[in-house]
Amino acid sequence: MKVFINGETKEIAEQFNLLELLREFSLPSERIAIELNKEVVRKKDWESIAIKDADRIEIVHFVGGG
């Protein structure tokens, strides 16, 4: 299945939920926001939302500092 993550096409072999997708790409779940098809997804919903073919996902990392 093809999905678009941060503007890049990625092939994933099986259907994932958002939390599993983060694990698949070794991304931390802290200080991250996820947008799925132009809608921000609450962290508590990541595990219950399945990714579908052609979904557009934006993952933003928050960095502290000054």
N, C-alpha and C positions, 0 to 999 in steps of 0.2 A: 504494500500500500504506500502511496506517495503522500507526504505532507510537506508543508512549507513552514520552516522554523527560522524565524528572524530573516525572512526573505530568501532563504536557501532551500532548495528541494532536497528532502531526505527520504530515503526508502526505509521503511520499517517492516519487518517480516510478519509481525502479528499485531493484533489490536491491543493497544495500551490505554490505560487511563492516564490522566496528566501526571500523577505522582510516579507511575511506572516509567513514563517517558523521561522524567528528570533522572531517575535512577539509571536508565538505559544509556543516557549520555553523560553520566557521572556528574550531574549538576546538583549542588546543594539545594535543599528546600528552604533554607533560612535566607532572609533578605532578598526574596525573589517575588516578582509579580508576573502573572501569566495572563495574557490576553488571547482568547480563542475566538477567531472570526470576528474581530473588532469589538469584543465584549470582555471586560475584565472578569476573571473568575476568582471567587473567594477561595482562600486556601483550604477552608474546611470542605469545599466541594471538589477539590482536585481528584480525590480517590473515586468519586462517583461519576465523573464525566469521562466517557469513552471517546477516544479520538477516532475520527472517521477519515476515509480517503479524501484527499484534497483540502483538509482543514488547514487553516492559516493560524499559526501559533507564534506569538511574540513573547519572548522571555526576557525580562529586564532584571538585572542585578543592581541592588542598591549598595552603594559604597559610601562609607562614612569618611569624614575628614574635613579639612578646611583649607 
